[in-house]
């Protein structure tokens, strides 16, 4: 890929997406807990934060928050993450959130046979009300090497796909790589047309994408490319099925330079098989598969895979190194609570080399 050199850009990556306050009941359940731990999180933001905190990249987020105590709490959490907030838009608080509000994401981690559960409260949020023309994308993206957004942002309202398209067109005009994570969420598309609407929106936006991320549900439901045989491979990672599907996607979208997916088999909420593959430049690259990976909190594992893979390309490490980095980073991110990675680059490289979990002191 033709990526701008670092010295020609202010930011290595700029993301566009919603940042919510995650309320985590820890080992308990949302419906019975009396205490929550707070985190910030959002599919597109998690990629930006991971690149900043783990990999030392210069990143920024384009988002919007209501200017009240909850919005300021989300800002405070983001400031700790290090992502540049120059493009954060503040919306006036009307007192009760009639016009705009901040999103809440109640998420329990799951354990054993009890699956993880997410219950979001994000209707009429500030960022969902962004419209085409609200952001000066030439000013934002003229100094960016890479732009990232995804299907979560595109599903927030009737207007957010137009904002995503406007941003992607500006990114391409200014020579930035465009990545997009399909990240299909049925609950988000439910009120605005369901899977049919998701496919229509994503098919249009993917035509502007260079690097595409997604899992089997993303590609099949949200883009319309079936992954044949997934249900027949419950005990293994079905990489051959994904390779066949990726070939079909490449035929439909010849401008794509990278197509990447994680390979996950959830035996229980806390024991997963984990791997990843990526297509680039006519070849497939596979990360070291990790059978029976122990999971503490699976939320954000795919986002951390994306940030690790993007770092590999930004740092010119090559496709094989990039997919290994993404898979290792995703695996580490799922060993800690919250949506975002707490890993260091040294830890990622250690896992990539096959390092054990022996105590380091």
ZAGUMI-585664 format. One line per 8 residues: number of its first residue (from 1); for each residue x, y, z of N, C-alpha, C. Coordinates in steps of 0.2 Angstrom, whole numbers, always signed. Each point is the difference from the previous one (the first is absolute). Example, Ala and Ser with C-alpha at 12.3 -4.5 7.8 and 13.67 -1.06 7.14 Angstrom:
<recs>
1> +66/-28/+39/-4/+6/+0/+4/+6/+0 | -2/+5/-4/+4/+6/+1/-4/+5/+3
</recs>
This chain:
<recs>
1> +4/-6/+0/-4/+6/+0/+4/+6/+0 | -2/+5/-3/+3/+7/-1/-2/+4/+6 | +4/+0/+6/-2/+3/+6/+5/+6/+1 | -3/+6/+1/+4/+6/+1/+5/-1/+6 | +6/+2/-1/+6/+0/+5/-3/+4/+6 | +3/-2/+6/-2/+3/+6/+1/+8/+0 | +6/+2/-3/+2/+7/+0/-5/+4/-4 | -4/-3/-4/-5/+4/-4/-7/+1/+3
9> -1/-3/+6/-6/+0/+3/+0/+2/+7 | -6/+3/+2/-1/+2/+7/-2/-6/+4 | -4/-4/-3/-3/-6/+4/+2/-7/-4 | +2/-5/+3/+0/-7/-3/-7/-2/-2 | -5/+1/+4/-6/-3/-1/-6/+5/+3 | -5/+1/-3/-6/+4/+2/-6/-5/+0 | -3/-1/+5/-7/-4/+1/-6/+5/+0 | -5/-3/-3/-7/+3/+1/-5/-5/+3
17> -2/+2/+6/-5/-5/+3/-3/+3/+7 | -4/-4/+3/-3/+2/+6/+4/-3/+6 | +1/+4/+5/+3/-2/+6/-5/+0/+6 | -2/-6/+2/-5/+0/+6/+4/-2/+7 | -4/+1/+5/+2/-1/+6/-2/-8/+2 | +5/-4/+0/-2/-7/+2/-1/-1/+7 | -5/-3/+2/-2/-2/+7/+1/-7/+1 | +5/-2/+4/+2/-7/+0/-2/-3/+7
25> -4/-5/+1/-1/-3/+7/+5/-5/+2 | +6/+0/-3/+5/-5/+2/-2/-7/-1 | +0/-4/+6/-1/-7/-1/-8/-1/+1 | -4/+5/+1/-7/+0/+1/-4/+1/-7 | -6/+1/+1/-5/+1/-6/-3/+7/+0 | -1/+3/-5/-3/+6/-1/-7/+1/+4 | -4/-6/-1/-6/+1/+3/-1/-1/+8 | +6/-2/+3/+0/-1/+7/+5/+4/+4
33> +5/+3/-4/+5/+3/+4/-2/+6/+4 | +4/+2/+4/-1/+7/+4/+6/+4/-1 | +5/-2/-4/+6/+4/-1/+3/-1/-7 | +2/+5/-3/+3/+0/-7/+7/+3/+0 | +4/-2/-4/+7/+3/-1/-1/+3/-7 | +3/+6/-1/-1/+4/-6/+6/+0/-4 | -1/-1/-7/+5/+0/-5/-3/+5/-6 | +4/+2/-4/-2/+3/-6/+1/-6/-6
41> -4/+1/-5/+1/-5/-6/-4/+1/-6 | +2/-2/-5/-4/+0/-6/+4/-3/-6 | -3/-3/-4/+4/-4/-5/+5/+3/-4 | -2/+6/-3/+5/+4/-3/+5/+3/+4 | -2/+3/+6/+5/+3/+5/+5/-5/+2 | -2/-6/+2/+4/-5/+3/+6/-1/-5 | -1/+0/-6/+6/-1/-5/+5/+6/+1 | -3/+6/+0/+4/+6/+1/+4/+0/+7
49> -3/-2/+5/+3/+0/+7/+5/-5/+0 | -1/-6/-3/+5/-6/+0/+6/+2/-3 | -1/+4/-6/+6/+2/-4/+4/+5/+4 | -3/+4/+4/+3/+5/+4/+4/-3/+6 | -4/-4/+4/+2/-2/+6/+5/-6/+0 | -1/-5/-5/+4/-5/+0/+6/+1/-5 | -1/+3/-5/+4/+1/-6/+4/+6/-1 | -2/+5/+4/+3/+7/+0/-2/+4/-6
57> -5/-2/-4/-2/+4/-6/-3/+7/+2 | +0/+4/-4/-4/+7/+1/-7/-1/-3 | -5/+0/+4/-7/-1/-2/-4/+5/+2 | -6/+1/-3/-5/+4/+2/-7/-3/-1 | -5/+3/+3/-7/-3/-1/-5/+6/-1 | -4/-1/-5/-5/+5/-2/-7/-3/+3 | -2/+3/+5/-6/-2/+3/-4/+6/+3 | -6/-1/+4/-3/+5/+3/-3/-2/+7
65> +0/+4/+5/-3/-1/+6/-4/+6/+2 | -5/-2/+5/-4/+6/+3/+4/+2/+6 | +0/+7/+0/+4/+3/+5/-3/+0/+7 | +0/-5/+3/-2/-1/+7/+5/-4/+4 | -2/-2/+6/+4/-4/+4/+2/-7/-3 | -5/-3/-3/+2/-7/-3/+5/+1/-6 | -2/+5/-4/+5/+2/-5/+7/+1/+2 | +0/+4/+5/+7/+2/+3/+3/-6/+3
73> -3/-5/+2/+3/-6/+3/+2/-4/-6 | -3/-1/-6/+2/-3/-5/+6/+3/-3 | +0/+7/+0/+6/+4/-2/+6/-2/+4 | -1/+0/+7/+6/-2/+4/+3/-6/-1 | -5/-5/-1/+3/-7/-2/+4/+0/-6 | -3/+4/-5/+4/+0/-7/+7/+3/+1 | +0/+6/+4/+6/+3/+1/+5/-5/+3 | -2/-4/+4/+5/-5/+3/+2/-5/-6
81> -4/-1/-5/+2/-4/-5/+5/+3/-5 | +1/+6/+0/+5/+4/-4/-2/+2/-7 | -6/-2/-2/-2/+1/-7/-2/+8/+0 | +3/+3/-6/-1/+7/+0/-8/+2/-1 | -2/+5/+4/-7/+2/+0/-2/+6/-3 | +5/+3/-5/-1/+6/-3/-7/+0/-4 | -2/-5/-2/-6/-1/-5/-6/-2/+4 | +0/+0/+7/-6/-2/+4/-4/+6/+0
89> -7/-1/-2/-5/+5/-1/-4/+0/+7 | -1/+6/+3/-4/+0/+6/-7/+3/-2 | -5/-4/+2/-7/+2/-1/-3/+3/+6 | -4/+5/+0/-3/+3/+6/-5/-4/+3 | +0/+0/+7/-4/-4/+4/-7/+3/+1 | -5/-3/-1/-7/+3/+1/-3/-2/+6 | +4/-3/+5/-2/-2/+6/-3/-7/+1 | -3/-3/-5/-3/-6/+1/+2/-5/-6
97> +3/+3/-5/+2/-5/-6/-6/+0/-5 | -4/+5/+0/-6/-1/-5/+3/+1/-7 | +5/+4/-1/+3/+1/-7/+6/-4/-1 | +4/-1/+5/+6/-4/-1/+3/-3/+7 | +3/-5/+0/+2/-4/+6/+7/-4/-2 | +3/-2/+6/+6/-4/-1/-2/-7/+1 | +3/-5/-4/-2/-7/+0/+3/-4/+6 | -4/-4/+2/+2/-5/+5/+0/-7/-2
105> +5/-4/+2/+1/-7/-2/+0/-4/+6 | -5/-4/+2/+0/-5/+5/+2/-6/-3 | +6/-3/+3/+3/-6/-3/+2/-4/+5 | -2/-7/+0/+3/-5/+5/+4/-5/-4 | +5/-2/+3/+6/-4/-3/-2/-7/-2 | -5/-3/+4/-1/-7/-1/+5/-4/+3 | -2/-6/+1/+5/-5/+3/-3/-7/-1 | +5/-5/-2/-2/-7/-2/-6/+0/-5
113> -5/-3/+2/-6/-1/-4/-4/+6/-1 | +1/+5/+4/-4/+6/+0/+4/+5/-5 | -4/+2/-5/+3/+4/-5/+1/+7/+2 | +5/+4/-3/+0/+7/+1/-7/+3/-2 | -1/+6/+3/-7/+3/-2/+1/+8/+0 | -2/+3/-5/+0/+7/-1/-7/+3/+0 | -1/+6/+3/-6/+3/+0/+1/+7/+0 | +0/+3/-6/+2/+7/-1/-6/+5/+0
121> +1/+6/+2/-5/+5/+1/+3/+6/-4 | -1/+1/-6/+3/+4/-4/-4/+4/-5 | -6/+0/+1/-5/+4/-5/+1/+7/+1 | +0/+4/-6/+0/+7/+0/+7/+3/+3 | +5/-4/-1/+7/+3/+3/+2/+5/-5 | +5/+4/+3/+2/+6/-3/+4/-2/-7 | +4/-5/+0/+3/-2/-6/-4/-3/-5 | -6/-3/+2/-5/-3/-5/-3/+6/-4
129> +0/+6/+2/-3/+5/-3/+5/+4/-5 | +6/-2/+0/+4/+3/-5/-3/-1/-7 | +1/+5/-4/-2/+0/-7/+5/+2/-5 | +0/-2/-6/+4/+2/-5/+1/+8/+0 | +6/+2/+0/+2/+8/+0/+1/+2/+7 | -1/-4/+5/+1/+3/+7/+8/+0/+2 | +4/-4/-4/+7/-1/+2/+4/+2/-7 | +5/+4/+2/+5/+2/-6/+5/-5/-1
137> -2/-5/-4/+4/-6/-1/+7/+2/-3 | +0/+5/-4/+6/+1/-4/+5/+3/+6 | -2/+3/+5/+4/+3/+5/+2/-6/+5 | -4/-5/+1/+1/-6/+4/+5/-5/-3 | -1/-1/-6/+3/-6/-3/+6/+2/-5 | +1/+6/-1/+6/+2/-5/+6/-2/+4 | +0/+0/+6/+6/-2/+4/+0/-7/+3 | -4/-5/-3/+0/-6/+3/+2/-5/-5
145> +4/-6/+3/+2/-5/-4/-5/-5/-1 | -5/-1/+4/-5/-6/+0/-6/+3/+3 | -6/-2/-3/-6/+2/+3/-4/-7/+1 | -3/+0/+6/-4/-6/+2/-7/+1/+3 | -5/-3/-3/-7/+0/+3/-3/-7/-1 | -7/+0/+1/-2/-7/+0/-8/+0/+0 | -3/-6/+0/-7/-1/-1/-4/+2/+6 | +4/+0/+6/-4/+3/+6/-2/+7/-1
153> +5/+4/-2/-1/+7/-1/-6/+1/-5 | +1/-4/-6/-5/+1/-5/-7/-2/+2 | -1/-4/+5/-6/-3/+2/-4/+5/+5 | +4/+5/+2/-3/+4/+6/-6/+4/-2 | -1/+2/-7/-6/+4/-2/+0/+0/-7 | -5/+4/-3/-1/+0/-7/+5/+5/-3 | +4/+4/+4/+4/+5/-3/+8/-2/+1 | +1/-5/+4/+7/-2/+1/+3/-3/-6
161> -3/-4/-4/+3/-3/-6/+3/+6/-4 | -4/+5/-1/+2/+6/-4/+6/+3/+3 | +1/+0/+6/+6/+3/+3/+6/-4/-1 | -1/-7/+1/+5/-5/-2/+3/+1/-7 | -5/+0/-4/+2/+1/-8/+4/+6/-1 | -3/+6/+3/+4/+6/-1/+7/+0/+3 | +1/-3/+5/+6/-1/+3/+5/-4/-4 | -3/-6/-2/+4/-5/-4/+2/+3/-7
169> -4/+4/-3/+2/+4/-6/+5/+5/+1 | +0/+3/+6/+5/+5/+1/+7/-3/+2 | -1/-6/+3/+6/-4/+2/+4/-2/-7 | -4/-3/-4/+3/-2/-7/+3/+6/-4 | -4/+5/+1/+3/+6/-4/+7/+3/+3 | +1/-1/+6/+6/+2/+3/+5/-5/+1 | -1/-6/-3/+5/-5/+0/+0/-5/+6 | -5/+0/+4/+0/-4/+6/-3/-6/-1
177> +3/-6/+3/-3/-6/-1/-7/+0/+4 | -5/-4/-3/-6/+0/+4/-2/-7/+2 | -1/-1/+6/-2/-7/+3/-7/+1/+3 | -3/-6/+0/-7/+0/+2/-2/-7/+3 | -2/+0/+6/-2/-6/+3/-8/-1/+0 | -2/-5/-3/-7/-1/-1/-4/-1/+6 | +2/-3/+5/-2/+0/+7/-8/+0/+1 | -3/-5/-3/-7/+0/+0/-3/-1/+7
185> -5/+5/+1/-3/-1/+7/-8/+0/-2 | -3/-5/+1/-7/-1/-2/-5/+5/+4 | +2/+2/+6/-4/+5/+4/+0/+7/-3 | +6/+1/-3/+0/+7/-3/-4/+1/-6 | +0/-5/-4/-3/+0/-7/-8/-2/+1 | -2/-2/+5/-6/-2/+1/-6/+5/-1 | +2/+6/+2/-5/+5/-1/+0/+4/-6 | +5/-1/-4/+1/+4/-6/+1/-5/-7
193> -4/-5/+0/+0/-4/-6/+3/-7/+1 | +3/-2/+5/+3/-7/+1/+6/-2/-4 | +0/-6/-1/+6/-3/-4/+0/+3/-8 | -6/+1/-2/+0/+3/-7/+3/+7/-1 | -2/+4/+5/+3/+6/+0/+8/+0/+2 | +2/-4/+4/+7/-1/+1/+4/-2/-6 | -3/-5/-4/+3/-2/-6/+1/+6/-5 | -6/+4/-1/+0/+5/-4/+5/+6/+1
201> +1/+2/+7/+4/+5/+2/+7/-3/+0 | +2/-6/+2/+7/-2/+0/+2/-2/-7 | -4/-2/-5/+2/-1/-6/+2/+6/-4 | -3/+6/+2/+2/+6/-3/+6/+3/+3 | +1/-1/+7/+6/+3/+3/+6/-4/-2 | +0/-7/+0/+5/-4/-1/+4/+1/-7 | -4/+3/-5/+3/+2/-6/+5/+6/+1 | +1/+3/+6/+5/+5/+1/+5/-2/+5
209> +0/-7/+1/+5/-2/+5/+6/-3/-3 | +6/+0/+4/+6/-3/-2/+1/-6/+4 | -2/+0/+7/+1/-5/+5/-6/-2/+3 | -3/-6/-1/-6/-2/+3/+1/-6/+5 | -4/+1/+6/+0/-4/+5/-7/-3/+1 | +0/-6/+3/-7/-3/+1/+1/-7/+2 | -6/-3/+4/+0/-7/+1/-5/-3/-4 | -2/-6/+1/-5/-4/-4/-6/+3/+0
217> -3/+3/+5/-7/+3/+0/+1/+7/-3 | +5/+3/+1/+1/+7/-4/+0/-1/-7 | +3/-5/-3/+1/-1/-7/-7/-3/-3 | -3/-4/+4/-6/-4/-3/-6/+5/+1 | -1/+2/+6/-7/+4/+1/+1/+7/-2 | +6/+3/+1/+0/+7/-1/+3/+2/-7 | +3/-5/-3/+2/+2/-7/-2/-5/-5 | -3/-6/+2/-3/-4/-5/+4/-5/-3
225> +6/-2/+3/+4/-5/-2/+0/-6/+5 | -3/-6/-2/+0/-5/+4/+6/-4/+2 | +2/-2/+6/+6/-4/+2/-3/-7/+0 | +1/-4/-5/-3/-6/+0/+4/-5/+4 | -4/-4/+4/+3/-5/+4/+2/+2/+7 | -1/+6/+2/+2/+2/+7/-4/-4/+5 | -6/-2/-1/-4/-4/+5/+3/-7/+1 | +3/-2/-6/+3/-7/+0/+7/-1/+3
233> +3/+6/+3/+6/+0/+2/+1/+3/+8 | -5/-3/+4/-1/+3/+6/+7/-2/+5 | +4/-5/-2/+6/-1/+4/+6/+2/-3 | +0/+4/-5/+6/+3/-3/-1/+7/-3 | +5/+3/-2/+0/+6/-3/-1/-1/-8 | -6/+3/-3/-1/-2/-7/+3/+5/-5 | +7/+0/+0/+4/+4/-4/-2/-1/-7 | -1/-6/-3/-1/-1/-7/-6/+3/-2
241> -5/+0/+4/-7/+3/-1/+1/+8/-1 | +4/+3/+4/+1/+7/+0/+4/+2/-6 | +5/-4/-2/+4/+1/-6/-4/+0/-6 | -5/-5/+0/-4/+0/-6/-5/+6/+0 | -2/+2/+5/-5/+6/+1/+4/+6/-2 | +6/+1/+3/+4/+6/-2/+2/+1/-7 | +1/-6/-3/+0/+0/-8/-5/+3/-3 | -7/-1/+2/-6/+3/-3/+0/+7/+2
249> +2/+2/+6/+0/+7/+1/+4/+4/-4 | +6/-3/-1/+6/+4/-4/-3/+1/-7 | -4/-5/-3/-2/+0/-7/-5/+6/+0 | -4/+1/+5/-5/+5/+0/+3/+7/+1 | +5/+0/+4/+3/+7/+2/+8/-1/-2 | +1/+1/-6/+7/-1/-2/+5/+6/+3 | -2/+5/+3/+4/+5/+2/+3/-2/+7 | -3/-5/+3/+2/-2/+7/+7/-2/+0
257> +4/+2/+5/+7/-2/+0/+1/-5/+6 | -4/+0/+5/+1/-5/+5/-7/-2/+2 | -1/-6/+1/-7/-3/+3/+2/-4/+6 | -2/+1/+6/+2/-3/+6/-5/-2/+4 | +0/-6/+4/-5/-2/+4/+3/-4/+6 | -3/+0/+6/+2/-4/+5/-3/-7/-1 | +2/-5/+3/-3/-7/+0/-1/-2/+7 | -6/+0/+2/-1/-1/+7/-5/-6/+1
265> +1/-5/+4/-5/-5/+2/-1/+1/+8 | -6/+2/+2/-1/+1/+7/-3/-7/+3 | +5/-4/+3/-2/-6/+3/-4/+2/+6 | +2/+5/+4/-4/+3/+5/+2/+7/+0 | -3/+4/+4/+1/+7/+1/+7/+2/+2 | +4/-5/+3/+6/+1/+3/+6/-5/-3 | -2/-4/-5/+4/-4/-4/-1/+1/-7 | +4/+3/-4/-1/+1/-7/+6/-3/-4
273> -1/-3/-6/+5/+0/-5/+1/+6/-3 | +6/+3/-2/+1/+6/-2/+5/+0/-6 | -1/+4/-5/+5/+0/-6/-2/+6/-4 | +3/+1/-6/-1/+5/-4/+3/-2/-7 | -3/+3/-5/+3/+0/-7/-1/+6/-3 | +4/+2/-5/+0/+6/-4/+2/-2/-7 | -4/+3/-5/+2/+0/-7/+3/+7/-2 | +6/-1/-3/+3/+7/-2/+5/-2/-7
281> -1/+4/-5/+4/+0/-6/+0/-7/-3 | -6/-4/+0/-1/-6/-3/+2/-6/+4 | +2/+1/+6/+2/-6/+5/-4/+0/+6 | +0/-5/+4/-3/-1/+6/+5/-1/+5 | -1/+4/+6/+5/-1/+6/-4/-2/+6 | +2/-5/+4/-3/-2/+5/+4/+1/+7 | -4/+2/+5/+4/+1/+6/+0/-7/+4 | +5/-1/+4/+0/-6/+4/-6/-1/+4
289> -4/-6/-1/-6/-1/+3/+1/-2/+8 | -4/+3/+4/+0/-1/+7/-6/-4/+2 | +1/-7/+2/-6/-4/+2/-1/+1/+7 | -6/+0/+2/-2/+0/+7/+3/+7/+4 | -1/+5/-3/+3/+6/+2/-5/+2/+6 | +3/+2/+6/-4/+2/+6/-2/+8/-1 | -6/+1/+1/-3/+7/-1/-3/+2/+6 | +2/+7/+2/-3/+3/+6/-6/+5/-3
297> +1/+3/-5/-5/+5/-3/+1/+0/-7 | -4/-3/-4/+1/+0/-7/-2/+6/-4 | -3/+5/+3/-2/+6/-4/+6/+4/-2 | +1/+2/-6/+5/+4/-2/+6/-4/-3 | -1/-7/+0/+6/-4/-3/+1/+1/-7 | -6/+1/-4/+1/+1/-7/+3/+7/-2 | -2/+5/+5/+3/+6/-1/+7/+1/+1 | +2/-4/+5/+7/-1/+1/+4/-3/-5
305> -3/-5/-3/+3/-4/-6/+1/+5/-6 | -5/+5/-1/+0/+5/-5/+6/+4/+1 | +0/+3/+6/+6/+5/+2/+7/-3/-1 | +0/-7/+2/+7/-3/-1/+2/-1/-7 | -5/-2/-4/+1/-1/-7/+2/+7/-4 | -4/+5/+2/+1/+7/-3/+7/+2/+2 | +2/-1/+6/+7/+2/+2/+5/-4/-4 | -1/-6/-1/+5/-4/-4/+1/+3/-7
313> -6/+3/-3/+1/+3/-7/+3/+7/+1 | -2/+4/+5/+2/+7/+1/+8/-1/+1 | +2/-5/+4/+7/+0/+1/+4/-4/-5 | -3/-2/-6/+3/-3/-5/+3/-7/+2 | -3/-4/+4/+2/-6/+2/-1/-6/-4 | -5/+1/-5/-2/-5/-4/-6/-4/+2 | -4/-3/-5/-6/-3/+2/+0/-5/+5 | +5/-5/-1/+0/-5/+5/+1/+2/+7
321> +5/+5/+1/+1/+3/+7/-7/+3/+2 | -3/+4/-4/-6/+4/+1/-5/-5/+3 | -2/-5/-3/-5/-5/+2/+2/-3/+6 | +6/-2/+1/+2/-3/+7/+0/+5/+5 | +1/+7/-1/+0/+5/+5/-7/+1/+2 | -5/+0/-5/-7/+1/+1/-3/-5/+5 | +2/-6/-2/-3/-6/+4/+3/+0/+7 | +6/+1/+1/+3/+0/+6/-3/+6/+5
329> +0/+6/-4/-3/+6/+4/-7/-2/+2 | -4/-3/-4/-7/-2/+1/-1/-4/+6 | +5/-5/+0/+0/-6/+5/+2/+4/+7 | +4/+4/+0/+2/+4/+6/-5/+4/+3 | -4/+4/-5/-5/+4/+2/-6/-3/+4 | -1/-7/-2/-5/-4/+3/+2/-3/+7 | +6/+2/+2/+2/-2/+7/-1/+5/+5 | -3/+6/-2/-1/+5/+5/-7/+3/-1
337> -3/+3/+5/-7/+3/+0/+0/+6/-5 | -6/+2/-2/-1/+6/-4/+1/-2/-7 | -3/+5/-4/+0/+0/-8/+7/+0/-2 | +5/+4/+3/+6/+2/-3/+6/-4/+2 | +5/+0/-4/+6/-4/+2/+4/+4/+6 | +3/-5/+4/+5/+2/+5/+6/-2/-1 | +2/-3/-6/+6/-4/-1/+5/+6/-3 | +6/-3/+1/+6/+4/-3/+3/-3/-6
345> +4/+4/-4/+3/-3/-6/+4/-6/+2 | +4/+1/+6/+5/-5/+2/-4/-7/+1 | -6/+1/+3/-4/-6/+2/-3/-3/-7 | -2/+4/-4/-2/-3/-7/+5/-3/-3 | +6/+2/-1/+6/-3/-3/+2/-6/+4 | -1/+0/+6/+2/-7/+4/-5/-5/-2 | -7/+2/+0/-5/-5/-2/+1/-3/-7 | +2/+5/-5/+1/-2/-7/+6/-5/+0
353> +5/+1/+4/+6/-5/+0/-2/-6/+4 | -6/-1/+2/-2/-6/+4/+2/+0/+7 | +1/+6/+3/+2/+0/+7/-6/-3/+4 | +2/-2/+6/-5/-3/+5/-2/+5/+5 | -5/-2/+4/-2/+4/+5/+3/+0/+7 | +7/-2/-1/+4/-1/+6/+0/+7/+3 | +0/+1/+7/+1/+6/+3/+6/+4/-2 | -1/+7/-1/+6/+4/-2/+1/+5/+6
361> +6/+0/+3/+2/+4/+5/+7/+1/+1
</recs>
